[in-house]
Amino acid sequence: MPLPEGWQAAPWCEPLRAAAGRLPPQGSMAERLNASGWAPRRFVPQAALPEGEAYEAFIHRSGQVPTRDNLHDAFNGLMWLSEPAIKTRLNALQAAAIAAEGVQARRGPLRDALTLFDENGAWWPDCPAPIAQAWRHRDWTAMFRTHRALWPASRPRLFGHALLEQLAVAPRKGLCAHVLLADPLQLGAADWAAKPFLPLPVLGVPGWWPANEAPGFYDDPAVFRPLKSPA
């Protein structure tokens, strides 16, 4: 399964380029990821996941990642190659929660937060303080216009493979990352369960999307939403 042509040119994909460059052109996605030489786990076909066993529990128990031949799992695999420590940490926390609580009809706060980050997250521990302050108040004008000169020095690092998939096939203004202003490896279970995320419309990042240079780009309350008032 080929990755979309030109996907690596997107500025948010820069952290994945080295891993992607190690994939051979032929074979199943699992075979290609294994052949990279960077795989911290063994990638196996989806059929290797035993019926009734939770995906995260299986990875933790077996050291194998069930992988389908689709774009979603391709980006998941590339993230395993690029950020193995974070993926391993998330998996360990997921497996511990499953061992303690079983698989419920609804995920608890911890597993929900971990899954949200794994699918749609980003991290930015060195976010400049003026940007962070404006962001927490959803002062998008200050965040993206007043402090625009601060952005080139540091930008968020996308992590969620579902988010990367959507950006590769259908980039659009409303796509939103759930961002940690912290190092994911420094968070404990209670930190994750509190869902310490800030919402980021990804295509609003200066330098990532030409359209955001237009004066009215951020004047869209359906995307750049005001902070909700306390109930």
C-alpha positions in Angstrom: 0.0 0.0 0.0 1.7 3.2 -1.1 1.6 6.3 1.1 0.0 9.3 -0.6 2.3 11.0 -3.1 4.0 14.1 -1.7 2.8 13.6 1.9 6.3 14.1 3.3 6.5 17.7 2.0 3.9 18.8 4.6 5.8 20.7 7.3 4.1 18.8 10.1 5.4 15.5 8.7 9.1 16.5 9.1 9.6 14.3 12.2 8.4 11.2 10.2 10.6 11.7 7.1 13.6 9.7 8.4 11.5 6.7 9.3 9.6 6.8 6.1 12.8 6.9 4.1 13.7 3.5 5.6 10.6 1.7 4.3 11.2 -0.6 1.3 8.8 0.0 -1.5 7.3 -3.5 -1.6 5.6 -5.8 0.8 2.7 -5.6 3.2 2.8 -2.6 5.6 3.9 -4.9 8.5 6.7 -6.3 6.4 7.9 -2.9 5.3 7.9 -1.5 8.9 9.8 -4.6 10.1 12.4 -4.2 7.3 13.1 -0.6 8.4 15.5 -1.8 11.0 14.0 0.7 13.5 11.0 -1.4 14.7 10.8 -1.4 18.5 8.1 -4.1 18.2 7.4 -6.7 15.6 4.6 -5.7 13.2 2.2 -8.5 12.3 -0.9 -8.9 10.2 -4.2 -7.9 11.9 -5.2 -11.5 11.9 -2.6 -12.3 14.5 -4.7 -10.5 17.2 -6.6 -13.2 19.0 -10.3 -12.9 19.0 -11.5 -11.3 22.3 -8.1 -9.9 23.3 -7.8 -6.2 23.6 -5.4 -4.6 21.0 -3.3 -2.8 23.6 -3.1 -5.8 25.9 -1.9 -8.0 23.0 0.8 -5.5 22.1 2.0 -5.4 25.7 1.9 -9.1 26.2 3.4 -10.2 22.9 5.6 -7.3 21.7 3.7 -7.4 18.4 1.6 -4.7 16.7 -1.3 -5.9 14.6 -1.1 -3.9 11.4 -3.5 -3.6 8.4 -2.6 -2.4 4.9 -4.2 1.0 5.2 -3.0 4.5 5.7 -4.2 4.7 9.3 -2.0 1.8 10.4 0.9 3.1 8.2 1.0 6.3 10.2 0.7 4.4 13.4 3.7 2.3 12.4 5.7 5.3 11.4 5.0 6.8 14.8 6.3 3.6 16.5 9.5 4.0 14.5 9.8 7.7 15.1 8.7 8.0 18.8 9.2 4.5 20.3 9.5 5.6 23.9 6.2 7.5 23.8 4.4 4.7 22.1 5.8 2.2 24.5 4.8 4.4 27.5 1.2 4.8 26.2 0.9 1.1 25.6 2.1 0.3 29.1 -0.4 2.6 30.7 -3.2 1.2 28.5 -2.3 -2.4 29.4 -2.1 -1.6 33.1 -5.5 -0.1 33.0 -6.9 -3.0 31.1 -5.3 -5.5 33.6 -6.8 -3.5 36.5 -10.3 -2.8 35.2 -10.9 -5.1 32.2 -12.4 -3.9 29.0 -15.5 -1.9 29.8 -18.3 -0.8 27.5 -16.8 2.7 27.8 -13.2 3.6 28.4 -12.5 5.3 31.7 -10.8 8.7 31.9 -7.3 7.4 31.7 -7.7 5.1 28.7 -9.9 7.7 27.0 -7.2 10.3 27.3 -4.4 8.0 26.2 -6.4 7.0 23.1 -7.3 10.6 22.3 -3.6 11.5 22.4 -2.5 8.4 20.4 -5.1 9.2 17.7 -5.2 13.0 17.6 -2.5 14.3 19.9 0.5 16.6 19.7 3.0 17.8 22.2 4.8 21.1 22.7 6.8 21.3 26.0 8.8 24.4 24.9 5.7 26.4 23.8 6.6 30.1 24.4 4.9 31.4 27.5 3.0 34.3 25.8 1.5 31.8 23.3 0.5 29.4 26.1 -1.1 32.2 28.1 -3.2 33.4 25.2 -4.1 29.8 24.2 -5.5 28.9 27.6 -7.8 31.9 27.3 -8.6 31.0 23.7 -7.4 34.4 22.7 -6.7 33.3 19.2 -5.9 36.9 18.0 -3.0 37.2 20.5 -1.9 33.6 20.0 -1.6 33.7 16.2 -1.3 37.4 15.3 0.1 39.3 18.2 2.7 36.6 19.0 3.2 35.4 15.4 6.9 36.3 15.5 7.4 33.7 18.3 6.2 30.7 16.2 9.3 30.1 14.0 11.5 29.3 17.0 9.3 26.4 18.1 6.2 24.5 16.9 4.0 21.6 18.1 5.0 18.1 17.2 2.1 16.1 15.9 1.7 12.6 17.3 -1.8 11.3 16.5 -1.8 8.9 13.6 -5.5 9.4 12.8 -4.8 13.2 12.6 -1.8 12.6 10.3 -4.0 10.4 8.1 -6.6 13.0 7.7 -4.1 15.7 7.0 -2.6 13.5 4.3 -5.8 12.8 2.5 -8.1 15.7 3.2 -6.4 18.7 5.0 -9.1 21.1 6.2 -9.4 24.1 8.5 -11.4 22.3 11.2 -8.9 19.5 11.9 -7.9 19.8 15.5 -5.0 18.4 17.6 -5.2 17.8 21.3 -1.9 19.3 22.5 0.1 18.7 25.7 2.3 21.5 26.8 4.5 18.9 28.5 6.7 15.9 27.8 4.4 12.8 27.4 7.1 10.7 29.1 6.9 12.8 32.3 3.2 12.3 32.9 1.7 9.7 35.3 -1.7 8.0 35.0 -3.4 10.7 37.1 -2.0 13.4 34.9 -3.3 11.7 31.7 -6.7 11.1 33.3 -7.1 14.8 33.9 -7.0 15.3 30.0 -4.5 18.2 30.1 -5.0 19.1 26.5 -5.4 22.3 24.6 -7.2 22.3 21.3 -5.2 23.4 18.2 -6.7 23.8 14.7 -3.6 22.5 13.0 -3.8 24.5 9.8 -3.7 27.7 11.9 0.0 27.1 12.8 2.0 29.9 11.1 4.1 28.6 8.4 2.1 25.4 8.0 -0.7 26.5 5.7 -0.5 29.5 3.2 -4.2 30.4 3.7 -3.6 31.4 7.3 -1.7 34.5 6.1 -5.0 36.0 5.0 -6.3 38.6 7.4 -9.6 36.9 8.0 -8.4 33.3 8.4 -8.7 33.2 12.2 -12.0 35.1 12.3 -14.0 31.9 12.2 -15.7 31.1 15.5 -16.8 27.7 14.2 -13.1 26.6 14.2 -11.3 29.1 16.5 -13.9 28.9 19.3 -14.1 31.1 22.4 -13.5 29.6 25.8 -16.7 28.2 27.3 -18.0 30.0 30.3 -18.2 27.9 33.5 -21.7 26.3 33.9 
